[in-house]
Amino acid sequence: SNEHDKREHGTDNKGERNGMSTLDAKRVRKIRRLYATGNYTQTYLAGMFHISQSAVCNIVRRKQWAHI
């Protein structure tokens, strides 16, 4: 099954437990805090944290890292 494959390959990890993640809870909170000031665009924050703009969008909309 697909769920079994995810567990088998370790791709169902969330957040910092995912080895591909360049973020941790502290950085996620910082991204949300900076974005909330209205002084930074998602694109600017993406460059600042070396992630994609879509990742920033998902973080600030809580589609990723919702557990933080």
N, C-alpha and C positions, 0 to 999 in steps of 0.2 A: 504493500500500500504506500501511498505518497507520504503519509504521516510516519510510517516506519522508515522510509528512505531519509526523511528529514532527520530523524533521531540517529539513524545509522551514520549519516554524514555530518552530524552536528550543525545543521543549518537552521535549527529552530531556536537557537539561542537569541535572547533579547539583549539589547543594549550592550554594555561593556563586556558581557560574557561572550559575545560574538567576537572571535579573533580578528575579523575584518574591520571591526569598529575602530575609528580613530577618536571616538568621543568617550567621555565618561560622564557620570551624573553631574559633576561640578561644571564641566563645559556646557552641558545641555542647559543647566540653570542659567549660566552666563549668557548663552545665546538668547534665551527667552527674555532675560532681564534687559539686555542691550536692545533687542528688537522692540520691546515694550516702550522704550524711551522715545521711539519715533525718529531717532537720529541716525539709524542705520538701516540700509536696505537688506533684503535677503541675499542679494548678490554680493554685497560688501561683506556680510557676515560669512558667506560661503567661502570667499577668498581668505578671510581672516582665520577661519578654522580649518581650511583645506578640505572642505567637503562641497558637495554639489548644492546648487541653489534649491533644487527640489528636496534635498535632505533638510535644509534649513526650513523650508516651507512645511514639511511634515512634522518637524520638531515644534515649531511655533503653533501649528494647528493641532498638536498632540496626536498626530497619526503615527508618529514614532516616539519612543521614549515616553509613552503615556503614563508609565508607572512612576515617573519622576514628578 
